[in-house]
Amino acid sequence: MIQEHGFSGFPVTSTGLTGGNLLGIITGRDMDFISDPSTKIKEIMTKRDDLVVADYGINLDDAYKIMSDTKMGKLPIVNQDNELMSLISRTDLKKSRDFPSSTKGEDGKLLVGAAIGTRDTDKERLECLVKAGVDIVVIDSS
């Protein structure tokens, strides 16, 4: 997955999805010296007991401090039941710091916009954009 999707690491949960029980995390560093492709993730991942995590609802300033103090590149955010709610990466925090004027929603996530025209084919594009979760659509009628 790291090579296929371009991520430097990802959390491992009981369901394979956000909301599952956090079991551990795997990073590119975990994979660097693995030569056997049949090696199971659970054999090389950093286990939950060895992870630094933060409680759901933490603000970005506090998350940054934890990551800075521990020199961790990824900070899993879990609820009281150890279910993964999100993952904050050092890259996320650097972008937030470097682009403080970026447009974000109430949840702190970047807003996504798209432009469409007025042709009939744009109706299908609009449906796809809405399904993908676009936040704002601009209609170009020129």
Buried (B, 14 or more C-beta within 10 A) or exposed (E): EBEEEEBBBBBBBEEEEBEBBBBBBBBEEBBEEEEEEEEEBEEBBBEBEEBBBBEBEBEEEEBBEBBEEEEBBBBBBBEEEBBBBBBBBBEBBEEBEEEEEEEEEEEEEBEEEBEBEEEEEBEEBBEEBEEEEBEEBEEEEE
